[in-house]
Amino acid sequence: MPSDLETSLTALAEILLSRGLRVVTAESCTGGGIASAMTDLPGSSGWFECGFVTYSNDAKMRHLGVPPGVLEQYGAVSEETVRAMVAGAVTHSDGDLAVAVSGIAGPGGGSAEKPVGTVWFAWGNAEHQMAECCHFPGNRSQVRALAVAHGIRGLCRWLSC
């Protein structure tokens, strides 16, 4: 794990522990990479609740309660979807806050509107979320690694670590 990512995770862990909060992940294109990075940190059982890897639209609807209309109207890679993923992750777990990510890691699957490297993030709880779209360069593994790091750092920003 890169040292800057470990620094972000350590700061995140400290703030979560000090506030008695537990985090949940709702991941698509990162395939559980955020949850994996979080649980690489010793002591993560004190603040990490669980992770949902909802790669398919059906899984997003079934496990996170993402409304079918959101997926039909906006697609899986959208602000609306990741906000619904955050709300669903918190609602369907004992977590207090969540990070959600959905994107196009490539090499295929992109379009003119949503090219490869497009990744949507959301951070928050069932009532309030912050969302952001990023466009990451590189191959599949590079896009996924950048998305994992950005997801963790965004959670720190949401909590003001």
C-alpha positions as CSV (number, residue, x, y, z in Angstrom):
1,M,0.0,0.0,0.0
2,P,1.5,3.4,-0.9
3,S,2.5,5.4,2.1
4,D,0.2,8.4,1.2
5,L,-2.8,6.0,1.1
6,E,-1.8,4.5,4.4
7,T,-1.6,8.0,5.9
8,S,-5.1,8.8,4.6
9,L,-6.4,5.5,6.0
10,T,-4.8,6.1,9.4
11,A,-6.4,9.5,9.6
12,L,-9.7,8.1,8.6
13,A,-9.4,5.3,11.2
14,E,-8.6,7.8,14.0
15,I,-11.6,10.0,13.2
16,L,-14.0,7.1,12.9
17,L,-12.8,5.6,16.2
18,S,-13.0,9.0,18.0
19,R,-16.6,9.5,16.8
20,G,-17.6,5.9,17.3
21,L,-18.6,5.5,13.6
22,R,-18.5,2.5,11.3
23,V,-18.0,2.7,7.6
24,V,-19.5,0.6,4.8
25,T,-18.3,0.4,1.2
26,A,-20.6,0.0,-1.9
27,E,-18.3,-0.8,-4.8
28,S,-18.7,-1.6,-8.5
29,C,-15.7,-1.0,-10.7
30,T,-13.2,-1.3,-7.8
31,G,-14.5,-4.8,-7.1
32,G,-13.9,-4.5,-3.3
33,G,-10.6,-2.7,-3.5
34,I,-11.6,0.0,-1.1
35,A,-12.8,-2.5,1.5
36,S,-9.6,-4.5,0.9
37,A,-7.4,-1.4,1.5
38,M,-9.4,-0.5,4.6
39,T,-9.1,-3.9,6.1
40,D,-5.4,-4.0,5.4
41,L,-5.0,-1.5,8.2
42,P,-4.6,-3.3,11.6
43,G,-7.5,-2.5,14.0
44,S,-10.0,-1.9,11.1
45,S,-12.5,-4.2,12.9
46,G,-13.1,-1.2,15.2
47,W,-14.5,1.0,12.5
48,F,-15.1,-1.1,9.3
49,E,-18.6,-2.6,9.2
50,C,-18.9,-4.4,5.8
51,G,-18.5,-4.0,2.1
52,F,-20.9,-4.6,-0.8
53,V,-19.5,-5.5,-4.2
54,T,-22.5,-4.8,-6.5
55,Y,-21.0,-5.2,-10.0
56,S,-24.3,-5.8,-11.8
57,N,-27.3,-3.5,-11.9
58,D,-29.4,-6.4,-10.5
59,A,-27.0,-6.6,-7.5
60,K,-27.3,-2.8,-7.0
61,M,-31.1,-3.1,-6.9
62,R,-31.2,-6.3,-4.8
63,H,-28.6,-5.6,-2.2
64,L,-28.5,-1.8,-2.0
65,G,-32.1,-0.9,-3.0
66,V,-31.0,1.3,-5.9
67,P,-34.3,2.1,-7.7
68,P,-34.6,0.5,-11.1
69,G,-35.8,3.9,-12.5
70,V,-32.5,5.5,-11.5
71,L,-30.5,2.9,-13.3
72,E,-32.7,3.1,-16.4
73,Q,-32.7,6.9,-16.6
74,Y,-29.1,7.7,-15.5
75,G,-27.2,4.4,-15.8
76,A,-24.9,2.7,-13.4
77,V,-22.2,5.2,-13.8
78,S,-24.0,8.3,-12.6
79,E,-24.3,10.7,-9.6
80,E,-27.8,9.5,-8.9
81,T,-26.7,5.8,-8.8
82,V,-23.8,6.4,-6.4
83,R,-25.9,8.5,-4.1
84,A,-28.5,5.7,-4.0
85,M,-25.7,3.2,-3.4
86,V,-24.5,5.2,-0.3
87,A,-28.0,5.5,1.1
88,G,-28.6,1.8,0.5
89,A,-25.3,0.6,2.0
90,V,-26.0,2.5,5.2
91,T,-29.7,1.4,5.3
92,H,-28.8,-2.3,4.6
93,S,-26.1,-2.5,7.3
94,D,-25.2,-1.4,10.7
95,G,-22.8,1.3,9.3
96,D,-23.1,5.0,9.9
97,L,-21.6,6.2,6.7
98,A,-20.5,4.8,3.3
99,V,-18.4,5.4,0.2
100,A,-19.8,4.3,-3.1
101,V,-18.0,4.0,-6.5
102,S,-19.2,3.1,-10.0
103,G,-17.3,3.6,-13.1
104,I,-15.8,2.4,-16.4
105,A,-12.4,0.9,-15.8
106,G,-11.9,-0.4,-19.4
107,P,-10.5,-1.3,-21.6
108,G,-14.0,-1.5,-23.2
109,G,-17.4,-0.3,-22.1
110,G,-16.8,3.4,-22.6
111,S,-18.8,5.8,-24.8
112,A,-18.5,9.4,-26.0
113,E,-20.6,10.5,-23.0
114,K,-18.9,8.3,-20.5
115,P,-15.4,7.4,-21.7
116,V,-13.2,4.7,-20.1
117,G,-11.8,6.2,-16.9
118,T,-15.1,7.9,-15.9
119,V,-15.8,7.1,-12.2
120,W,-18.5,8.5,-10.0
121,F,-18.1,8.6,-6.2
122,A,-20.4,9.4,-3.3
123,W,-19.7,9.7,0.4
124,G,-22.1,10.2,3.2
125,N,-25.0,8.6,5.1
126,A,-28.6,7.7,4.3
127,E,-29.8,11.4,4.4
128,H,-26.8,13.4,3.0
129,Q,-24.2,12.6,0.4
130,M,-21.4,14.4,-1.4
131,A,-20.8,13.2,-5.0
132,E,-18.0,13.7,-7.5
133,C,-17.1,12.5,-11.0
134,C,-13.5,11.9,-12.0
135,H,-11.8,10.9,-15.2
136,F,-8.7,8.8,-14.5
137,P,-6.0,8.0,-17.1
138,G,-4.4,4.6,-17.6
139,N,-5.2,1.0,-18.1
140,R,-7.8,-1.0,-16.1
141,S,-5.6,-1.6,-13.1
142,Q,-4.4,2.0,-13.0
143,V,-8.0,3.3,-13.1
144,R,-9.1,1.0,-10.4
145,A,-6.1,1.9,-8.1
146,L,-6.7,5.6,-8.6
147,A,-10.4,5.1,-7.8
148,V,-9.6,3.2,-4.6
149,A,-7.3,6.0,-3.4
150,H,-9.8,8.7,-4.4
151,G,-12.6,6.9,-2.6
152,I,-10.7,6.7,0.6
153,R,-9.5,10.3,0.4
154,G,-13.0,11.5,-0.3
155,L,-14.3,9.9,2.8
156,C,-11.7,11.8,4.7
157,R,-12.8,15.0,3.1
158,W,-16.5,14.2,3.9
159,L,-15.5,13.7,7.6
160,S,-13.0,16.6,7.5
161,C,-10.1,14.4,8.7
